[in-house]
Amino acid sequence: MVDSDPGTIFAPRQLNSARRVLTRLLILCSLLVAVGWLVHDDQGRPIVRAIVEDYSKQRGIRLVGERWPAIFEAAKKEDLDPSLVAGIMWSESRGVSGRVSSIGALGLMQLMLTAASDAAERLGLEAPDHDTLLHDDALNLALGCNHLAWLRDSTPEWNAEALLVAYNTGRGRLLEWSQEAGSYQLWVASQEIRHRAGRSMSPALLYARETLRVRNAFREQFAGDQR
């Protein structure tokens, strides 16, 4: 009689059992993910999406907050509210270096090369190339602040919300929208009417309003370090 190796006898059973457990876990995870997409939070977002978005937002607040000294100095040079600049950085890049948008905006402040070149000229600097604008965070921040200051100075009647809309979509486009509506305020009113009717509001206006909310959060966070 040949003795059987217990490991040889039980290994297949143990392997099959482990496979069954793994399969059940995968099914359970799939069900949880499915439920997460079906169940919505109080803002109407699927739970899975809400978790991912909220994590990204909070991480962005932390990363931008870590850059506060640099933001404060760059904003001060252009007589800007540093919390507003921090809010823009949060909206544009979440404080992550080296980001490129789908339309080619670059870096922390998500600048197009043309806008960055114009800002560099106003500052008496050499126009940055693609890689420099993308990876030189200090330069990107300085040029972004100068661009925002230029928007403010070129259209002094604009409030902070309008400046942010222009930063997001372009000064010329916002001037066109305002002219078509009769004024910036009338354009905003038309967007709010669309929203109340269940239609989509301008992404640029949504961007501006969320950025202002984040600006207020940074004001509270750095209340002792403002001008």
Secondary structure, 3 states (H helix, E strand, C coil): CCCCCHHHHHHHHHHHHHHHHHHHHHHHHHHHHHHHHHCECCCCCEHHHHHHHHHHHHHHHHHHHHCHHHHHHHHHHCCCCHHHHHHHHHHHHCCCCCCECCCCCECCCCECHHHHHHHHHHCCCCCCCHHHHHHCHHHHHHHHHHHHHHHHHHCCCCCHHHHHHHHHHCHHHHHHHHHHHCCHHHHHHHHHHHHHCCCCCCHHHHHHHHHHHHHHHHHHHCHHHCC
